[in-house]
Amino acid sequence: MCPGDISVALQGPKVIERQVRVVLAPRQALVGLAWLSVIVAAFAFFRAAPNVWAADADRNLAAALALVNGTFGSVEDYLYSPLAAAMTVPALALPAGVAIVAWLGAKLAVLVVGVAIATRDLGRTERLLTGVVAIAFLPILYDLELGNVTVLVTAAVAVAAWTPDRVAAGIPLGLILATAPKPQLIPVLIWLMVFHRRTLAGAIGTAALATLCGVAITGSAAYGAWLDALRSPRYLAGEPIINLAVWSLPLPVAVASTVTASGAFVVALRRGYWPGLIAAVCVGLLLAPYTLIYGAGVLLVAVPAAVRAIPRALLLFALAAPVALVVAFPAWVGGVLAAAAATRADAWPAPPVTARPGSGAVRGPST
């Protein structure tokens, strides 16, 4: 869909493709959502900051230093590749605090650009409010606090989803796969295999080439240490850590949830491009070996399409997110998955690969 469809949803009833569609997402709702998001974000930020501020950013810097010292693999819980550590090495030239703030600023810039692209047909006030909601979205806020890479993962998926199917669109995602290969991305790759095979080829080719470069730069020993770390993460060792995936639930519930989520994924893929993407992100969150709140930030990629297809449900999920993501993460994500699978196929905008200017089809966001 194009950002103008967001404007349609926000402005209220209009005639769309010769049908009257009443959408319950007026400007007042966006104002209320923005205020709620800011209040919750402020509370969450100051509540969590003493314990989580820059935890992942510090770990990345420590891994870069270990790589320089020839002891890569010695940093506990660092599961990114040696290439990721090598890309962080230049930041060691800065004071740690400066490097962390620069990393935060870079991710905020990525968010601002993404929101600007998705809302370019809206008024200035609506664009500002949308940006506030996006940055204050609890998973994104948590990522910004930690210094994680979810914002960049979200941007890479957005490039793949918002542009026509071509090899170049897979390059950012390929770099993510080579540096921070999160298990939650596996269903997204399946979605690409169904809808964007050239993009998938670009992602896989880029990941392979970047990995070869990483081995050449850092050495095979560093990659051997990385593979050892991937085989024995703490979340598989039975240690008491926070894990919001379904595997943290009792085994019968986890198995039933896995079967249900997998079935919904298949149904959503049959519904089409956008519901398939939403389902892919949700299934990745639910079934990954390890999931935390920040992983749900990737769902922002599908918001422009969801505004058009499921505006009421989207508003309800957004209002519930600050509490539900903390106390009932699998249920909230499962609800989003169910909504995507249950919505009829013709309610969703056309994917960018099939839309043509002037054809009357609704195009997806494009970069």
C-alpha positions in Angstrom: 0.0 0.0 0.0 1.1 3.6 -0.4 1.4 5.9 2.5 -1.7 7.7 1.2 -3.7 4.8 2.4 -2.6 5.6 5.9 -4.1 9.0 5.4 -7.4 7.4 4.2 -7.5 5.3 7.3 -6.8 8.3 9.5 -9.3 10.7 7.8 -12.3 8.4 8.2 -14.9 7.2 5.8 -14.1 7.5 2.1 -15.1 5.8 -1.1 -12.3 3.4 -2.0 -12.3 1.5 -5.2 -16.1 2.2 -5.5 -16.9 0.8 -2.1 -17.6 2.8 1.1 -15.2 1.7 3.8 -15.7 3.0 7.3 -12.4 3.0 9.2 -12.1 3.6 12.9 -8.7 5.2 13.1 -9.2 9.0 12.9 -6.7 11.6 13.9 -8.0 11.7 17.4 -7.2 8.0 17.9 -3.7 8.7 16.7 -3.3 11.6 19.2 -4.6 9.4 22.0 -2.3 6.5 21.0 0.7 8.9 20.8 0.0 10.2 24.3 -0.5 6.7 25.7 2.7 5.6 24.0 4.7 8.5 25.4 3.5 8.0 29.0 4.1 4.3 28.9 7.5 4.7 27.2 8.6 7.3 29.8 7.7 4.9 32.6 9.3 1.9 31.0 12.4 3.8 30.0 13.2 5.1 33.5 12.1 1.8 35.1 14.3 -0.4 33.0 17.3 1.9 32.2 19.3 1.2 35.3 19.3 -2.5 34.5 19.4 -2.7 30.7 20.9 0.6 29.4 23.4 -0.2 26.6 23.8 -3.8 27.7 24.0 -5.1 24.2 26.0 -2.2 22.9 28.6 -2.8 25.7 28.7 -6.5 24.7 29.3 -5.6 21.1 32.2 -3.3 22.1 33.6 -6.1 24.3 33.4 -8.6 21.5 35.2 -6.2 19.1 38.0 -5.8 21.7 38.2 -9.5 22.1 38.5 -10.0 18.4 41.4 -7.5 18.3 43.0 -9.3 21.2 42.6 -12.7 19.5 40.1 -14.0 22.2 36.9 -13.9 20.2 34.3 -16.1 21.9 35.2 -15.1 25.4 32.4 -12.6 25.8 29.4 -14.3 27.5 26.1 -14.3 25.5 27.6 -12.7 22.4 26.0 -14.7 19.6 26.7 -12.4 16.6 29.3 -13.3 14.1 33.0 -12.3 14.0 32.1 -10.1 11.1 29.7 -8.2 13.3 32.5 -7.7 15.9 34.9 -6.6 13.1 32.4 -4.0 11.9 32.3 -2.7 15.5 36.1 -2.4 15.8 36.2 1.2 14.5 34.0 2.2 17.4 36.8 1.3 19.8 38.6 4.5 18.8 35.8 6.4 20.5 35.1 6.6 24.3 32.5 4.0 25.1 29.9 6.5 26.0 30.3 8.4 22.7 30.2 5.2 20.7 27.0 4.1 22.4 25.3 7.5 21.8 26.4 7.4 18.2 24.9 4.0 17.8 21.7 5.2 19.3 21.6 8.2 17.1 22.2 6.1 14.0 19.2 3.8 14.8 17.0 6.8 15.5 17.9 8.2 12.1 16.9 4.9 10.5 13.6 5.0 12.3 13.0 8.6 11.2 13.7 7.7 7.6 11.4 4.7 7.7 8.6 6.6 9.2 9.1 9.5 6.7 8.9 7.0 3.8 5.8 5.3 5.1 3.9 8.5 5.9 5.0 10.8 3.1 1.5 11.5 2.0 0.3 12.5 5.5 0.1 15.9 7.0 3.0 17.2 9.2 1.1 16.6 12.4 0.1 13.0 11.5 3.7 12.2 10.5 5.0 13.5 13.7 2.5 11.6 15.8 3.2 8.4 13.8 6.9 8.8 14.5 6.3 9.3 18.2 4.2 6.1 18.3 6.8 4.1 16.3 9.7 5.2 18.5 7.7 4.7 21.7 6.5 1.3 20.7 7.7 -0.9 23.6 9.9 -3.3 21.5 11.6 -0.4 19.7 12.1 1.5 22.9 13.6 -1.6 24.5 15.9 -2.1 21.5 17.1 1.5 21.8 17.8 1.1 25.5 19.7 -2.1 25.0 21.7 -1.0 22.0 20.4 -4.1 20.1 20.1 -4.5 16.3 16.4 -5.0 15.9 15.9 -1.5 14.3 18.4 -2.5 11.6 16.7 -5.9 11.2 13.4 -4.1 10.8 14.9 -1.8 8.2 16.3 -4.7 6.3 13.0 -6.5 6.2 11.3 -3.2 5.2 13.6 -2.9 2.2 12.7 -6.4 1.2 9.0 -6.0 1.7 8.4 -2.4 0.5 10.2 -2.7 -2.8 9.6 -4.8 -5.9 11.2 -8.3 -6.1 14.8 -7.8 -7.1 18.2 -9.0 -6.1 19.3 -5.6 -4.7 16.4 -5.5 -2.2 17.9 -8.5 -0.4 21.3 -7.0 0.2 20.5 -5.4 3.6 18.8 -8.6 4.9 21.8 -10.6 3.7 24.1 -8.4 5.7 21.9 -9.1 8.8 22.1 -12.8 8.1 25.8 -12.7 8.0 26.2 -10.6 11.2 23.2 -11.2 13.4 21.4 -14.4 12.1 18.4 -14.4 14.4 16.3 -17.6 14.3 13.1 -15.5 14.1 14.1 -14.6 10.6 13.7 -18.2 9.3 9.9 -17.8 8.6 10.7 -14.5 6.9 13.0 -16.3 4.5 10.2 -18.8 3.8 7.9 -15.9 3.1 10.5 -14.5 0.7 10.7 -17.9 -1.0 7.0 -17.8 -1.7 6.7 -14.1 -2.8 10.1 -12.6 -3.5 12.5 -15.1 -4.8 14.9 -12.7 -6.4 15.1 -10.8 -3.1 15.7 -14.1 -1.3 18.5 -14.9 -3.7 20.0 -11.5 -3.1 19.9 -12.0 0.7 21.4 -15.5 0.6 24.1 -14.5 -1.9 25.0 -11.4 0.1 25.1 -13.4 3.3 27.4 -16.0 1.7 29.7 -13.4 0.3 29.8 -11.4 3.5 30.6 -14.5 5.5 33.5 -15.4 3.2 34.8 -11.9 3.7 34.3 -12.3 7.4 36.4 -15.5 7.5 39.1 -13.8 5.4 39.2 -10.8 7.7 38.9 -12.4 11.2 40.2 -15.9 10.5 38.6 -19.3 10.7 39.4 -19.7 14.4 37.1 -16.8 15.3 34.3 -18.5 13.3 35.0 -21.8 15.0 34.6 -20.1 18.4 31.3 -18.5 17.1 29.9 -21.9 16.1 30.8 -23.3 19.5 28.9 -20.4 21.1 25.9 -21.0 18.9 25.8 -24.7 19.9 25.6 -23.9 23.6 23.8 -20.7 24.4 22.5 -20.1 27.9 18.9 -20.4 26.9 19.5 -24.0 25.8 21.4 -24.9 29.0 18.4 -24.7 31.3 19.5 -21.6 33.1 16.8 -19.4 34.5 16.6 -16.6 32.0 13.7 -14.6 30.6 12.4 -16.2 27.4 9.1 -15.1 25.9 8.9 -17.8 23.1 6.3 -20.6 23.5 9.1 -22.9 24.7 8.9 -21.2 28.1 5.4 -22.5 28.5 4.5 -26.0 29.8 5.4 -28.6 27.2 1.8 -29.6 26.2 0.9 -25.9 25.7 4.2 -25.3 23.7 3.5 -28.2 21.4 -0.1 -27.2 20.8 1.0 -23.6 20.2 3.6 -24.7 17.7 1.1 -26.7 15.7 -1.5 -23.9 15.8 1.0 -21.2 14.8 2.4 -23.3 12.0 -1.1 -23.9 10.6 -1.9 -20.2 10.9 1.3 -19.4 9.0 0.2 -21.7 6.1 -3.2 -20.1 6.0 -1.8 -16.6 6.1 0.6 -17.4 3.3 -2.4 -18.4 1.2 -4.1 -15.1 2.1 -1.4 -13.2 0.4 1.7 -11.1 0.6 1.1 -8.9 3.6 -0.7 -11.4 5.9 2.0 -13.8 5.0 4.7 -11.4 6.2 2.9 -10.6 9.4 2.5 -14.3 10.1 6.1 -14.9 9.3 7.3 -12.4 11.9 4.8 -13.7 14.5 5.8 -17.3 14.0 9.4 -16.4 14.2 8.8 -14.7 17.5 6.7 -17.5 18.9 8.8 -20.5 17.8 12.4 -19.1 18.0 14.5 -20.8 20.7 14.8 -17.5 22.5 12.6 -14.3 22.2 12.5 -11.0 24.0 10.2 -8.1 23.6 12.4 -6.2 21.3 12.0 -8.8 18.6 8.4 -7.7 18.0 9.7 -4.4 16.6 9.9 -6.0 13.1 6.1 -6.0 13.0 6.3 -2.3 12.2 7.1 -3.2 8.7 3.6 -4.4 8.1 1.8 -1.6 9.8 1.1 0.5 6.6 -0.7 -2.5 5.1 -2.5 -3.4 8.3 -3.8 0.2 8.6 -5.7 -0.5 5.4 -6.8 -4.1 6.0 -7.4 -4.4 9.8 -7.6 -0.8 11.2 -9.8 -1.7 14.2 -7.7 -4.7 15.2 -4.5 -2.7 14.7 -5.7 0.0 17.0 -6.7 -2.5 19.6 -3.4 -4.3 19.4 -1.5 -1.0 19.7 -3.5 0.1 22.7 -3.0 -3.3 24.4 0.7 -3.6 23.5 2.3 -1.7 26.5 0.7 -4.2 29.0 0.2 -7.3 26.9 3.7 -7.5 25.6 5.0 -7.6 29.2 2.5 -9.9 30.8 1.2 -12.0 27.9 3.7 -11.8 25.0 2.8 -15.1 23.3 -0.9 -14.3 23.5 -0.5 -10.8 22.0 1.7 -12.1 19.2 -0.7 -15.0 18.7 -3.6 -12.6 18.4 -1.8 -10.6 15.7 -1.1 -13.9 13.9 -4.7 -14.9 14.1 -5.9 -11.5 12.8 -3.6 -11.8 9.8 -4.7 -15.3 9.0 -8.4 -14.6 9.5 -8.7 -11.5 7.3 -9.9 -12.1 3.8 -7.3 -11.8 1.1 -9.0 -9.0 -0.8 -8.8 -6.7 2.2 -5.0 -6.4 1.9 -3.2 -4.0 -0.4 -1.5 -5.4 -3.5 2.2 -6.2 -3.0 4.8 -3.9 -4.6 5.8 -6.5 -7.1 2.4 -6.6 -8.8 1.2 -3.0 -8.5 1.6 -0.7 -11.5 1.2 3.1 -11.4 -2.2 4.1 -12.8 -3.6 0.6 -12.6 -5.9 1.3 -9.7 -4.0 -1.2 -7.5 -2.8 0.0 -4.2 1.0 -0.1 -4.0 3.0 -1.0 -1.0 5.4 1.5 0.6 8.5 1.8 -1.5 12.0 3.1 -0.8 
